[in-house]
């Protein structure tokens, strides 16, 4: 997306010298000059966002993520299983994967269009309204669908809508949030995206006997939860110059020369394998629980919610601990290798699970590993950036694609593995373990400079400068 006017979510480089856009939303449509202009021009003082407005934003974000994540993690499996018991193993990955694939293409386009929106309602508000309406309509199509094909179409529509809304919120944060609030707000935002789906899974589990309500209730909650935020958005009409849209810059932004930028290319390869493992883990969990571990549908929702809830804490421990240790030891790669191997262990434990307790323990090990990986992965990506290129936004936008592409194609690959294994669900987790090991091994060739040692002026015997 064009970031001539505002970057999306940001993170600091190791040296803290500049802010870097770190999401796919940042700048796929921008060339190097656009990104550098965005970084350099992002110096206009912004007033603090009020707690009341942040509360409205967090409610909208949590309810949107509830409506977006819960169907993929739970509800679609129940709906498709009821409509097409014999074809569910094929139709479920299609339902998840088609929408995820569309979002890869639609979100950057919506981002570019929002930068060019001249509505008197502002630039971001119309896209929030669009997301609320499209998401609700798509969910209603799924709720009343009489066939798996209609479910796939309806969920693709809903996913495009909800993803556009989530993107609009993050872009809005880039527009409005001053640097002094970014760390705290983005930290709360990250927690919100975890807590909302947990509540949604518990709600969906309690409604599992009413298949229509499993989709209607989260969708209505998301719609209502976004209204306060939409009404309170500080989103004035854009009266400035509209930057030109360059197709050549858009297409060029997707390509990374693996020979010229070898460390960064290995980072992308490793990330692809790791997120393919994560995608495999998320497709058939409900069916493994209900078909092979003897768990009812309502109980399955509780199991998934338990893993998610405990996983918040284990992921935080893994992220904070590994981030601190990697800075202290001035090394990233060992933590990424360990986290990849732990994900493989988690997948193998799931494949061998004989009861619910073992399934839960395996899931918790996996969330800890994801926490370790998530903290150090981004740090290593910043270390591996080809800084001499002056195209941080482009490189980090592609880094975001290494996350989203395997999550889109992963369900299709998982379905293919299941078909080759004659419907044996555990084979999917064995394949996930292979991807995790590959993700760990492809960290080894990455060669980057060690993070600099921070030496205080006192210990160095140097008088502080004014």
C-alpha positions in Angstrom: 0.0 0.0 0.0 1.1 3.5 -0.7 2.7 5.0 2.4 3.4 8.5 1.1 1.2 9.9 3.8 1.3 7.5 6.7 3.0 4.2 7.7 1.2 1.3 9.2 2.3 -0.3 12.5 6.0 0.4 13.2 8.9 -1.1 15.1 12.2 0.3 16.0 15.4 -0.9 14.5 18.1 -2.2 16.8 19.8 1.2 16.8 16.5 3.1 17.3 17.6 5.5 14.5 14.4 5.3 12.6 11.0 3.7 12.5 10.3 1.0 10.0 6.9 -0.1 8.7 6.7 -3.8 9.6 3.4 -5.1 8.1 2.2 -6.1 4.7 0.0 -3.0 4.8 3.1 -0.7 4.8 4.2 -0.2 1.2 3.7 -2.9 -1.4 2.5 -0.2 -3.7 5.3 2.2 -2.9 8.7 2.3 -4.5 11.9 3.1 -2.5 11.5 6.9 -2.8 7.9 6.7 -1.4 9.0 4.7 1.6 11.9 7.0 2.4 9.6 10.0 2.1 7.2 8.3 4.5 9.9 7.7 7.0 11.4 11.1 6.8 8.0 13.0 6.7 6.5 11.1 9.7 7.6 13.9 12.0 4.4 16.0 12.3 3.5 16.1 16.0 0.4 14.1 16.8 -1.8 14.7 19.9 -2.4 11.8 22.2 -5.3 9.7 21.5 -7.8 9.7 24.4 -8.4 6.6 26.5 -12.1 6.7 25.6 -11.3 6.6 21.9 -8.8 3.9 22.4 -11.4 1.9 24.2 -13.7 2.2 21.2 -10.9 1.1 18.9 -10.0 -1.9 21.1 -13.6 -3.0 21.2 -13.9 -2.8 17.4 -10.6 -4.6 16.9 -11.4 -7.4 19.3 -14.9 -8.0 17.9 -13.5 -7.9 14.3 -10.9 -10.5 15.1 -13.5 -12.6 16.8 -15.6 -12.7 13.7 -12.5 -13.3 11.5 -10.6 -16.0 13.5 -13.4 -18.1 15.2 -14.8 -19.5 11.9 -11.4 -20.6 10.7 -10.4 -22.1 14.0 -13.8 -23.8 14.9 -17.1 -22.8 13.2 -16.3 -23.7 9.6 -15.3 -27.2 10.6 -18.6 -27.7 12.4 -20.7 -26.2 9.6 -19.0 -28.1 6.7 -19.0 -31.3 8.8 -22.8 -31.1 9.1 -23.4 -30.2 5.5 -21.0 -32.6 3.9 -19.7 -35.3 6.2 -18.0 -37.3 3.5 -16.4 -34.3 1.8 -15.5 -32.2 4.8 -11.8 -33.0 4.7 -11.6 -31.5 1.2 -14.0 -28.6 1.6 -12.7 -27.3 4.9 -9.2 -26.3 3.6 -10.9 -24.8 0.5 -13.2 -22.7 2.8 -10.2 -21.4 4.8 -7.7 -21.1 2.0 -9.8 -19.4 -0.7 -10.6 -16.4 1.5 -7.0 -16.2 2.9 -5.7 -16.2 -0.7 -8.1 -13.4 -1.7 -7.0 -11.2 1.2 -3.4 -11.3 0.0 -4.5 -9.4 -3.1 -7.4 -7.4 -1.8 -5.8 -5.8 1.3 -3.0 -4.0 -0.6 -5.6 -2.8 -3.1 -7.9 -1.5 -0.4 -4.9 0.2 1.3 -4.0 2.0 -1.9 -7.6 3.0 -2.5 -8.0 4.3 1.1 -5.0 6.6 0.6 -6.9 8.0 -2.4 -10.3 8.3 -0.9 -11.6 11.9 -0.9 -14.9 11.3 0.9 -16.2 14.0 3.3 -16.3 11.1 5.8 -12.5 10.8 5.6 -10.2 8.2 4.2 -10.4 5.4 6.7 -14.0 5.6 7.9 -15.6 4.6 4.6 -13.5 1.4 4.5 -14.4 0.6 8.1 -18.1 0.8 7.1 -17.4 -1.2 4.0 -15.7 -3.9 6.1 -18.6 -4.0 8.6 -21.2 -4.4 5.9 -19.3 -6.9 3.7 -18.2 -9.0 6.7 -21.8 -9.2 8.1 -23.3 -10.1 4.7 -20.7 -12.8 4.1 -21.3 -14.3 7.5 -25.0 -14.4 6.9 -24.4 -16.2 3.6 -22.4 -18.8 5.5 -25.0 -19.0 8.3 -27.8 -19.9 5.9 -25.8 -21.8 3.4 -27.2 -25.2 2.3 -24.0 -26.5 0.6 -20.3 -26.4 1.2 -19.8 -24.4 -2.0 -22.0 -21.6 -0.7 -20.0 -21.7 2.5 -16.8 -21.3 0.7 -18.1 -18.3 -1.3 -19.8 -16.7 1.7 -16.7 -17.0 3.9 -14.4 -15.6 1.2 -16.7 -12.6 1.1 -16.7 -12.3 4.9 -13.0 -12.7 5.2 -12.3 -10.0 2.7 -14.5 -7.7 4.7 -13.2 -8.4 8.1 -9.6 -8.3 6.9 -10.2 -4.9 5.3 -11.6 -3.7 8.6 -8.6 -5.0 10.6 -6.3 -3.3 8.1 -8.2 0.0 8.3 -7.7 0.0 12.1 -4.0 -0.5 11.8 -3.7 2.2 9.1 -5.7 4.5 11.3 -3.3 3.9 14.2 -0.5 4.9 11.9 -2.4 8.1 11.1 -3.3 9.1 14.6 -1.0 7.5 17.1 1.9 9.6 18.4 5.2 7.9 19.1 4.8 8.2 22.8 1.8 5.9 22.8 2.8 3.4 20.1 4.5 0.8 22.3 1.8 0.6 24.9 -1.1 0.8 22.5 0.4 -1.8 20.1 1.1 -4.1 23.0 -2.5 -3.9 24.1 -3.6 -4.3 20.5 -1.6 -7.5 20.2 -3.3 -8.9 23.3 -6.7 -7.9 22.1 -6.3 -9.9 18.9 -5.7 -12.9 21.1 -8.4 -12.4 23.7 -11.3 -11.6 21.2 -11.1 -15.0 19.4 -11.0 -16.9 22.7 -14.3 -15.4 23.8 -15.7 -16.0 20.4 -14.7 -19.7 20.4 -16.4 -20.1 23.8 -19.6 -18.4 22.5 -19.5 -20.5 19.3 -19.1 -23.7 21.3 -22.1 -22.9 23.5 -24.2 -22.3 20.3 -22.9 -25.3 18.4 -26.3 -27.0 18.2 -27.6 -23.9 16.3 -25.3 -23.7 13.3 -26.7 -20.5 11.9 -26.1 -18.7 15.3 -22.5 -19.8 15.4 -21.9 -17.4 12.5 -24.6 -14.8 13.1 -23.8 -14.0 16.7 -20.0 -13.2 16.2 -20.8 -11.2 13.0 -23.5 -9.1 14.8 -21.1 -8.5 17.7 -18.4 -7.4 15.3 -20.9 -5.1 13.5 -22.2 -3.5 16.7 -18.7 -3.4 18.3 -17.4 -1.3 15.4 -20.2 1.3 15.5 -18.8 3.4 18.4 -15.3 3.4 16.8 -16.7 4.5 13.4 -18.7 7.3 14.9 -15.8 8.6 17.1 -13.0 8.3 14.4 -11.0 11.5 14.0 -10.7 11.1 10.2 -11.0 14.5 8.4 -11.5 14.7 4.7 -8.2 14.5 2.8 -7.5 17.7 0.9 -3.9 17.1 0.0 -2.3 15.9 -3.2 -3.1 12.3 -4.2 0.1 10.5 -4.9 0.2 8.7 -8.3 -0.3 5.0 -8.4 2.6 3.2 -10.1 2.0 -0.3 -11.3 5.7 -0.8 -12.0 6.5 0.1 -8.4 3.8 -2.3 -7.1 5.1 -5.3 -9.1 8.8 -4.5 -8.5 8.1 -4.4 -4.8 7.3 -8.2 -4.7 10.7 -9.3 -6.0 13.7 -9.9 -3.8 17.0 -10.9 -5.5 18.1 -14.0 -3.5 21.7 -13.8 -4.7 22.1 -10.1 -3.9 20.2 -10.3 -0.6 21.1 -13.8 0.5 20.6 -13.3 4.3 17.2 -11.7 3.9 16.2 -14.4 1.4 17.0 -17.1 3.9 14.9 -15.2 6.5 12.0 -15.4 4.1 12.4 -19.1 3.4 12.7 -19.9 7.0 9.6 -17.9 7.8 7.6 -19.6 5.0 8.3 -23.0 6.5 7.5 -22.0 10.0 4.2 -20.4 9.1 3.3 -23.4 6.9 3.7 -25.5 10.0 1.4 -23.1 11.9 -1.1 -23.2 9.1 -1.1 -27.1 9.1 -1.7 -27.1 12.9 -4.8 -25.0 12.6 -6.9 -26.8 9.9 -8.0 -30.1 11.3 -7.8 -29.7 15.1 -11.6 -29.9 15.6 -11.8 -33.1 13.5 -8.9 -34.8 15.3 -10.6 -34.0 18.6 -14.0 -35.2 17.6 -13.1 -38.1 15.4 -10.1 -39.7 17.1 -10.0 -38.4 20.7 -13.8 -38.8 21.4 -14.5 -35.2 22.2 -17.9 -33.6 21.6 -18.3 -30.4 19.6 -19.0 -28.2 22.6 -16.1 -29.7 24.5 -13.8 -29.2 21.5 -14.5 -25.5 21.7 -13.4 -25.5 25.3 -10.2 -27.4 24.5 -9.3 -24.9 21.8 -10.1 -22.0 24.0 -8.0 -23.5 26.9 -5.0 -23.8 24.6 -5.5 -20.3 23.4 -6.0 -18.8 26.8 -3.0 -20.5 28.4 -1.1 -19.9 25.2 -1.3 -16.1 25.7 0.8 -16.4 28.8 3.2 -19.0 27.5 3.7 -17.0 24.3 4.4 -13.8 26.4 6.9 -15.7 28.5 8.6 -17.1 25.4 8.6 -13.7 23.6 9.8 -11.6 26.5 12.4 -14.2 27.6 13.8 -14.9 24.2 13.9 -11.2 23.3 15.8 -10.3 26.4 18.2 -13.2 26.1 18.9 -12.6 22.5 19.8 -9.0 23.2 22.0 -10.0 26.2 23.7 -12.8 24.3 23.8 -10.7 21.1 22.6 -13.7 19.0 19.2 -14.4 17.3 19.8 -17.6 15.4 19.9 -20.1 18.2 16.5 -19.0 19.5 15.0 -19.4 16.1 16.5 -22.8 15.6 15.2 -23.9 19.1 11.8 -22.4 18.5 11.5 -24.3 15.2 12.5 -27.5 16.8 10.0 -26.9 19.6 7.3 -26.4 17.0 8.3 -29.8 15.5 8.1 -31.4 19.0 4.6 -29.9 19.5 3.4 -31.2 16.2 4.8 -34.7 16.9 3.2 -34.6 20.4 -0.2 -33.8 18.7 0.3 -36.6 16.2 0.9 -39.1 19.0 -1.8 -37.7 21.4 -4.0 -40.3 22.9 -6.2 -38.1 25.0 -7.3 -34.5 25.4 -4.6 -33.7 28.1 -1.8 -34.6 25.7 -3.4 -32.6 23.0 -3.6 -29.5 25.2 0.0 -29.9 26.4 1.2 -30.2 22.8 -0.7 -27.0 21.9 0.8 -25.1 24.9 4.3 -26.2 23.8 3.5 -24.9 20.4 2.3 -21.5 21.7 5.5 -21.1 23.7 7.6 -21.9 20.6 5.6 -19.3 18.6 6.2 -16.7 21.2 10.0 -17.4 21.1 9.9 -17.3 17.3 7.8 -14.2 17.0 10.0 -12.0 19.2 13.4 -13.0 17.6 12.1 -13.5 14.1 11.4 -9.8 13.6 14.6 -8.8 15.2 16.6 -11.0 12.9 14.7 -9.6 9.9 15.7 -6.1 10.9 19.3 -7.3 11.3 19.2 -8.9 7.8 17.7 -5.9 6.1 19.7 -4.7 3.1 20.1 -1.3 4.7 22.2 0.1 1.9 19.2 -0.2 -0.4 17.1 2.5 1.4 14.0 0.4 0.7 13.0 -0.8 4.2 9.3 -0.6 3.6 9.4 -2.7 0.4 11.6 -5.4 2.1 9.4 -5.6 5.2 6.3 -5.7 3.1 7.6 -8.8 1.4 8.6 -10.1 4.9 4.9 -9.8 5.8 4.0 -11.8 2.7 6.2 -14.7 4.0 3.7 -14.8 6.8 0.4 -14.5 4.9 1.2 -16.7 1.8 1.8 -19.9 3.7 -1.3 -19.3 5.8 -3.2 -19.0 2.5 -1.7 -22.0 0.8 -1.2 -24.1 3.9 -4.8 -25.3 4.2 -4.7 -26.5 0.5 -1.4 -28.4 1.2 -2.8 -29.8 4.4 -5.8 -31.1 2.5 -3.5 -32.7 -0.1 -1.4 -34.4 2.7 -4.6 -35.7 4.2 -5.8 -37.1 0.9 -2.4 -38.9 0.4 -2.7 -40.3 3.9 -6.2 -41.7 3.2 -7.9 -39.4 5.7 -5.5 -40.0 8.6 -5.6 -36.7 10.4 -2.4 -37.3 12.4 -0.4 -37.3 9.1 -1.1 -33.6 8.8 0.8 -33.0 12.1 3.7 -35.2 11.0 4.0 -33.0 7.9 3.8 -29.9 10.1 6.7 -31.2 12.0 8.7 -31.6 8.8 8.0 -28.0 7.9 9.1 -26.8 11.4 12.4 -28.7 11.1 13.0 -27.2 7.7 12.2 -23.8 9.2 14.8 -24.4 11.9 17.5 -25.6 9.5 17.1 -22.8 7.0 18.0 -20.3 9.8 21.5 -21.7 9.9 22.8 -20.2 6.6 21.7 -16.7 7.7 24.7 -14.5 8.2 24.2 -11.1 9.8 26.4 -8.9 11.9 25.9 -9.3 15.7 23.9 -6.6 17.4 26.1 -3.9 18.8 27.2 -4.0 22.5 25.6 -1.2 24.4 28.4 0.3 26.6 27.4 2.8 29.2 29.5 5.9 29.5 30.2 5.1 33.2 31.6 1.6 32.6 33.6 2.8 29.6 35.1 5.6 31.5 33.9 8.2 29.1 32.5 11.4 30.3 28.9 11.9 29.2 28.4 14.5 26.5 25.7 17.1 26.7 
